[in-house]
Amino acid sequence: MFICFVEYRIDSAAELTYREWIAEKQDEFPGFKLFEGTDQPLLFVEVWEAPNVEEAERIKKERCGERSSWRDMADWVPGGSAKIHAWTFKPINGRAER
């Protein structure tokens, strides 16, 4: 299993709009978990699980794409889409790979 991790901050003026919008996205895409920072309110991370690296990269591309249905969210992020960060993680066992 691989993970696509998406991180961003929402402007406080857009909080209610974002929360309504993201609730709809959670209904549409039940495959991700959403977290909000406890030490940093309005800092959010999405955790998407994928069976392989290709699917994780596809999710990442969809989340950050300029033509994506997720694009609307960039208007609520200070700094816009450049401040929406996404990474793919692979599982490891802690040992150095050779």
Secondary structure as UniProt FT lines:
FT   STRAND          2..9
FT   HELIX           12..14
FT   HELIX           15..28
FT   TURN            30..31
FT   STRAND          32..36
FT   TURN            41..42
FT   STRAND          43..50
FT   HELIX           53..64
FT   TURN            66..67
FT   TURN            69..70
FT   HELIX           71..76
FT   TURN            78..79
FT   HELIX           80..83
FT   STRAND          85..89
//
